[in-house]
Amino acid sequence: MSELRMVELSAATIVAVNNLSLKPGQEQFLAPVSYGIAATVINPATSWQRVILDRNEVVGFVSANFDEEAPEEHFRSVLWRINVDADDQGRGVGRFAVENLVEEARRRGVDHVNVIYEAGEGGPEAFFHRVGFKPVGETAYGEVIAEIRVAP
């Protein structure tokens, strides 16, 4: 790993983010049903979107939401999406993104961050467990709700 840093999503980085590649089979895990439904009501003022750069190359993207008024508790502090380019997976980019997300949650006074994912071979479950998320429930659609606790 070289010089990872995080910047806000911008017009200068969005094309590269949209062109991040996936490993075969990962596309089926990109957006659980719950996210698709909730995404229609996301408040741009509460979303947190960051691009991960290695030197000046886009290698990942993370999107979260911090909205204490979200209608469902598991969407009040939630990791919406984390994408790491296929060639950069396994180098600590995703862990770096989650660590920065947890730091942002701490800064905002939030005590945990949720993530929702579909379990399955080739999916993100093993990654989420490695970086500290623990299953705490299930959505109405059978997806896993996991959380990572934020120490004060």
C-alpha distance (Angstrom), angle and dihedral (degrees) to the residues before:
residue distance angle dihedral
M1 . . .
S2 3.75 . .
E3 3.76 127.7 .
L4 3.79 107.7 -26.4
R5 3.77 117.8 -172.3
M6 3.76 136.6 160.3
V7 3.80 129.2 -127.8
E8 3.78 133.7 175.7
L9 3.78 117.4 -91.4
S10 3.80 107.7 -97.4
A11 3.77 143.2 164.3
A12 3.80 87.1 -92.3
T13 3.83 93.6 58.1
I14 3.80 106.2 29.5
V15 3.80 96.4 87.4
A16 3.80 91.2 53.1
V17 3.81 90.5 47.3
N18 3.80 90.5 51.9
N19 3.81 89.4 51.3
L20 3.81 96.9 52.9
S21 3.80 107.9 130.4
L22 3.78 127.5 -131.6
K23 3.75 132.7 -148.3
P24 3.82 114.5 -108.2
G25 3.82 111.1 -76.3
Q26 3.81 96.4 16.9
E27 3.80 94.8 101.4
Q28 3.81 91.4 75.6
F29 3.81 89.8 64.2
L30 3.81 98.8 50.4
A31 3.79 101.3 99.4
P32 3.80 124.0 16.5
V33 3.81 115.2 -149.7
S34 3.82 91.8 -107.1
Y35 3.80 91.0 59.1
G36 3.77 93.2 48.8
I37 3.79 91.1 54.7
A38 3.82 96.0 42.7
A39 3.82 93.6 44.2
T40 3.78 90.3 72.8
V41 3.81 89.7 69.3
I42 3.82 102.8 39.5
N43 3.76 113.3 136.5
P44 3.82 110.3 -133.9
A45 3.82 88.2 -146.9
T46 3.82 91.5 63.0
S47 3.80 100.0 40.6
W48 3.80 121.5 103.5
Q49 3.81 114.8 -157.9
R50 3.78 122.8 175.9
V51 3.77 136.3 174.4
I52 3.78 120.1 -143.6
L53 3.78 114.8 -138.9
D54 3.78 128.6 -167.3
R55 3.76 101.3 -156.4
N56 3.81 96.2 -40.8
E57 3.80 99.0 -33.4
V58 3.83 120.1 105.4
V59 3.82 107.0 -121.7
G60 3.80 101.7 159.9
F61 3.77 150.9 2.6
V62 3.79 133.4 -144.9
S63 3.78 127.5 -170.3
A64 3.79 125.7 -173.9
N65 3.78 139.2 163.6
F66 3.80 129.9 -139.1
D67 3.79 108.4 -170.9
E68 3.79 117.5 144.6
E69 3.81 89.2 -170.2
A70 3.82 95.9 56.6
P71 3.82 108.9 132.2
E72 3.82 93.6 -123.6
E73 3.81 120.7 50.9
H74 3.81 94.6 -135.5
F75 3.82 89.6 60.4
R76 3.82 95.6 52.6
S77 3.81 93.2 83.9
V78 3.78 109.4 12.3
L79 3.77 142.4 153.0
W80 3.80 102.5 -132.3
R81 3.75 100.7 -177.4
I82 3.76 141.8 -6.2
N83 3.78 119.9 -174.4
V84 3.78 125.3 178.1
D85 3.78 119.0 -175.5
A86 3.81 111.7 -103.4
D87 3.82 92.4 -117.9
D88 3.81 91.7 52.2
Q89 3.81 99.6 46.0
G90 3.79 114.1 117.4
R91 3.83 94.3 30.2
G92 3.82 98.0 97.1
V93 3.82 97.2 -96.2
G94 3.81 93.4 122.8
R95 3.80 92.3 46.3
F96 3.82 89.1 50.2
A97 3.82 89.6 52.1
V98 3.82 93.3 49.4
E99 3.81 92.1 46.8
N100 3.81 89.6 53.3
L101 3.81 90.9 46.7
V102 3.81 90.9 52.1
E103 3.80 89.5 49.1
E104 3.82 89.8 52.2
A105 3.82 89.9 49.7
R106 3.82 89.5 50.7
R107 3.81 90.5 49.7
R108 3.81 88.9 53.1
G109 3.81 92.9 49.0
V110 3.82 93.9 -112.2
D111 3.82 116.7 148.9
H112 3.82 98.5 -154.4
V113 3.79 144.6 9.3
N114 3.80 122.5 -141.2
V115 3.76 130.2 -150.4
I116 3.78 127.9 -169.2
Y117 3.77 121.3 -153.3
E118 3.75 143.2 158.6
A119 3.78 113.1 -111.5
G120 3.76 116.3 -130.0
E121 3.76 145.8 115.3
G122 3.78 111.3 -64.2
G123 3.81 91.4 16.8
P124 3.79 130.7 121.2
E125 3.81 98.1 -95.4
A126 3.83 96.8 100.9
F127 3.80 91.1 48.3
F128 3.81 93.0 49.8
H129 3.81 90.7 49.9
R130 3.84 92.1 48.5
V131 3.81 92.2 53.9
G132 3.81 93.7 48.3
F133 3.81 109.3 -90.5
K134 3.82 114.3 140.8
P135 3.82 124.2 -162.7
V136 3.81 112.0 -108.9
G137 3.79 104.4 164.8
E138 3.75 149.6 -30.3
T139 3.79 135.2 -98.5
A140 3.79 124.2 -123.6
Y141 3.82 85.8 -99.0
G142 3.82 94.7 57.0
E143 3.80 96.0 -103.6
V144 3.80 121.2 141.7
I145 3.81 118.8 -106.5
A146 3.80 110.1 -155.7
E147 3.78 130.8 174.5
I148 3.74 139.2 -160.0
R149 3.79 116.1 -150.4
V150 3.79 118.3 -129.1
A151 3.78 114.5 -140.5
P152 3.82 114.4 -142.1
